[in-house]
């Protein structure tokens, strides 16, 4: 029995759609520096242990973006602080960029580069309620399941230590 022309056209169209969808689900190469974070949640405690920080990374729209859902947990019963970063590969500038927003109304926009075993977040202004604070951060990978965060703040023209947190992989992140 010979397949009908309609069946061949439908099959070809379906295979084309499946191939296109498979390509659409492949993460953009520009996200490679973040790839080890995606699909996992990472948690670390600030000095003193009363405050912990958790980041959960997921692919968004079939690998076109990366989402980092961020929660600062307070042991003293204060409500959690929430934030979210969306990472974007800008094809025009060939840069990995992000927009960070958080529950107090603050936000920052910046770029991310990679150097050897670290993600580097250059000096970026954070704005909340009309006040601007410039910060920079470095996330250094430590093995397959951890990274160290070092953040500094610009105070009166000089970089000042902000905080350092060791982030450990704790669980799988929910799909984006």
ABEGO torsion letter per residue (X at the ends): XBBBAAAAAAAAAAAAAAAAAAAAABBBAAAAAAAAABGBBBBBBBBGGABBBBBBBBBBGGGABBBBBBBBBBAAGBBBBBBBBBBBBBAAAGBBBBBBBBAAGBBBBBBBBBBEABBBBBBBBBBBGGBBBBBBBBBBBBEAABBBBBBBBBBGGBBBBBBBBBBBBABBBBBX
